Amino acid sequence: MNKNLLNLEKKIGIKFSNKNILLQSLTHKSFNPIKNNEKLEFLGDRVLGLVISKKLFELYPNDTEGNLDKKLAALVNKKKCYEIGKKINLENFVIASSSKKQKNNIVDKIISDTCEALIGAIYLEHGFHAVEKFINKLWKNNLKKSVVPEIDSKTKLQEYSLQKYKSLPLYKLISSTGPKHRPLFKVAVKLHNTKFINASGNSKKDAQQKAANLFLKKIGI
C-alpha cells in the first residue's frame, strides 16, 4: 500500500507527510463504508470550482458572467474530472471493492469522485497555493481552449420560455410506434398559450430536441 501511495505522489509531484489523508482520498465507500473519500470529494469539488473560477476571471476579463458560468460548468463537471483522473492514471490507485472495479458503468464516476477527493486532500495538506498550482497545471490545456459550449435546442427554448413567460416549455408525447429495436416517438411542445409544434425521433429525447428546434426556427431564434 505504501509503495502505491509513493507512486501516486511521484505521479502528481506532491508529497504528503500525512499519508492517511492521501489514503482516505483514494478509498471508495464500497471498500470502507465509514472512512472513505466522500467528504474529501465534497471539499475538493468546492476548491476546484474556486480555483477554476479565479483562473477564468483572469483569462477572460471581457467575458460576461453568463459566459464565465458556462465555461466553468464545462470545466468542473464529472466528465472533465474523469478525464483528468485518467490523465494521472487514478484508476491504478483507487481502493474499491472488486465488484465496483469490474462494473464499467460505475468506474467512471469513481474515478471522477476520487479526482475531486484528491484535490480536497492536497488542499488540506498543503493549502490553497499548492492545490491551485496542481489544478492549473492539469487543467491548463482545457483552460486555454475554453469556449462557451453550444447550447442545445431544448435548453435554448427553456431559457427563452423562462425569460419571456416565466414558465417552462410543455412537452407532450403524442405517440410511440414501431418495433422495440427501432421505435418512433412523436412529441409536441408549446410555450404558455402558443400552439403545439410536433416532431418525431427515435427516442423521446431526440423528438423533444427536434420539436424545440422547430419551435425556435418558427419564432426566429
C-alpha positions in Angstrom: 0.0 0.0 0.0 2.8 2.4 0.9 4.5 1.8 -2.4 1.3 2.6 -4.2 1.0 5.9 -2.4 4.6 6.7 -3.2 4.0 6.0 -6.8 1.0 8.4 -6.8 3.0 11.1 -5.0 5.6 10.7 -7.7 3.0 10.9 -10.5 1.4 14.1 -9.2 4.7 15.7 -7.9 3.3 16.2 -4.4 4.4 14.6 -1.2 2.2 14.0 1.8 3.5 14.0 5.4 0.1 12.7 6.4 -0.3 9.5 4.3 -3.6 8.8 5.9 -5.3 11.7 4.3 -4.0 10.6 0.9 -5.1 7.1 1.6 -8.6 8.3 2.5 -8.9 10.3 -0.7 -8.4 7.1 -2.7 -10.8 5.0 -0.7 -14.3 4.4 -2.1 -17.2 3.7 0.3 -17.6 0.2 -1.2 -14.2 -0.7 0.5 -14.8 1.2 3.7 -18.3 2.5 4.5 -17.1 4.7 7.3 -13.6 6.1 6.5 -13.8 6.9 2.8 -13.4 9.8 0.4 -16.9 11.2 0.3 -16.2 14.3 2.5 -12.9 15.0 0.8 -14.8 14.8 -2.5 -17.3 17.4 -1.2 -14.4 19.7 -0.3 -12.4 19.1 -3.5 -15.4 19.9 -5.6 -15.7 23.4 -3.9 -11.9 24.0 -4.1 -11.9 23.1 -7.8 -14.8 25.4 -8.5 -13.0 28.3 -6.8 -9.6 27.7 -8.5 -11.2 27.4 -12.0 -13.4 30.4 -11.4 -10.4 32.5 -10.4 -8.4 31.4 -13.4 -11.3 32.1 -15.8 -11.8 35.5 -14.3 -8.1 36.2 -15.0 -8.0 34.7 -18.5 -11.2 36.2 -19.8 -11.6 39.7 -18.3 -14.1 40.8 -21.0 -16.5 37.8 -20.7 -19.9 38.2 -19.3 -20.9 36.5 -16.1 -23.1 34.2 -18.1 -20.3 33.1 -20.4 -17.9 32.6 -17.5 -20.5 30.4 -15.7 -21.0 28.2 -18.8 -17.2 27.8 -19.2 -16.9 26.9 -15.5 -19.7 24.3 -15.8 -17.8 22.6 -18.7 -14.5 22.5 -16.8 -15.6 21.2 -13.4 -18.2 18.6 -14.3 -17.9 14.9 -13.6 -16.9 14.1 -17.2 -14.0 16.5 -17.0 -12.8 15.3 -13.6 -12.9 11.7 -15.1 -10.7 12.9 -18.0 -8.2 14.5 -15.6 -8.3 11.4 -13.3 -7.5 9.2 -16.3 -4.7 11.6 -17.2 -2.9 10.8 -13.9 -3.9 7.1 -14.0 -6.1 7.3 -10.9 -7.7 4.0 -11.8 -4.4 2.4 -10.7 -4.7 3.9 -7.2 -8.4 3.7 -6.3 -9.2 1.5 -3.4 -12.6 -0.1 -4.0 -14.4 -3.4 -3.7 -13.6 -5.8 -6.6 -17.2 -5.7 -7.8 -17.1 -1.9 -8.2 -13.9 -2.1 -10.2 -15.4 -4.7 -12.6 -18.6 -2.7 -13.4 -17.5 -0.3 -16.2 -20.6 1.9 -15.8 -19.6 2.7 -12.2 -15.8 3.1 -12.7 -16.1 6.4 -14.5 -17.9 8.0 -11.5 -15.5 6.5 -9.0 -12.5 8.0 -10.9 -14.1 11.5 -11.2 -15.1 11.4 -7.5 -11.6 10.3 -6.5 -10.1 13.1 -8.5 -12.1 15.6 -6.5 -11.2 13.9 -3.3 -7.5 14.1 -4.1 -7.9 17.8 -4.7 -9.5 18.1 -1.3 -6.6 16.2 0.3 -4.0 18.4 -1.3 -5.8 21.5 -0.1 -5.9 20.2 3.5 -2.3 19.0 3.4 -0.6 21.9 1.6 -3.1 24.8 1.4 -4.6 26.9 -1.4 -1.4 27.9 -3.3 -0.3 24.3 -3.8 -3.7 23.0 -4.9 -4.2 26.0 -7.2 -0.9 25.1 -8.8 -1.9 21.5 -9.1 -5.3 22.2 -10.7 -4.0 24.9 -13.1 -1.3 22.5 -14.3 -3.7 19.6 -15.0 -6.5 21.9 -16.5 -4.0 24.1 -18.4 -4.9 22.9 -21.9 -8.6 22.9 -21.2 -8.5 26.4 -19.8 -6.6 27.7 -22.9 -9.2 26.4 -25.3 -12.2 27.0 -23.1 -15.2 28.1 -25.1 -18.8 28.6 -24.3 -20.5 25.2 -25.0 -23.1 25.3 -27.8 -26.5 25.3 -26.2 -28.8 22.6 -27.4 -32.3 23.5 -28.8 -34.2 22.2 -25.7 -32.1 24.2 -23.3 -32.3 27.3 -25.6 -36.1 27.1 -25.7 -36.2 26.6 -22.0 -34.2 29.8 -21.4 -36.3 31.7 -23.8 -39.6 30.5 -22.2 -38.4 31.3 -18.7 -37.3 34.8 -19.7 -40.5 35.6 -21.7 -43.2 33.7 -19.9 -41.6 32.8 -16.5 -42.6 29.2 -17.1 -41.1 26.1 -18.6 -42.0 24.7 -22.1 -44.7 21.9 -22.0 -43.8 18.7 -23.8 -46.4 16.2 -24.7 -45.9 12.6 -26.0 -48.3 12.2 -29.0 -47.5 8.6 -30.0 -45.0 5.8 -29.8 -44.9 3.4 -32.7 -42.6 0.9 -34.4 -40.7 -2.2 -33.2 -38.7 -2.1 -29.9 -35.4 -2.1 -31.8 -36.4 0.9 -33.9 -39.1 2.9 -32.1 -40.5 6.2 -33.4 -41.7 8.8 -30.9 -43.9 11.8 -31.8 -43.6 14.7 -29.4 -45.2 18.2 -29.3 -44.1 21.3 -27.5 -45.7 24.6 -26.6 -44.9 27.7 -24.6 -47.5 29.4 -22.4 -50.5 30.0 -24.7 -48.9 29.2 -28.0 -49.9 26.3 -30.3 -48.2 22.9 -30.2 -45.4 22.1 -32.7 -44.7 18.4 -33.4 -41.6 16.4 -34.3 -40.6 12.8 -34.4 -37.4 11.0 -33.4 -36.0 7.5 -32.4 -36.1 8.4 -28.7 -38.2 10.8 -26.6 -35.2 13.0 -26.0 -34.4 13.2 -29.8 -38.0 14.0 -30.6 -38.1 16.7 -27.9 -34.8 18.3 -29.3 -36.3 18.3 -32.8 -39.6 19.8 -31.6 -37.7 22.5 -29.7 -35.5 23.2 -32.8 -38.6 23.6 -35.0 -40.2 25.9 -32.4 -37.1 28.1 -32.3 -37.0 28.4 -36.0 -40.7 29.4 -36.1 -40.0 32.3 -33.7 -36.8 33.3 -35.4 -34.2 32.2 -32.9 
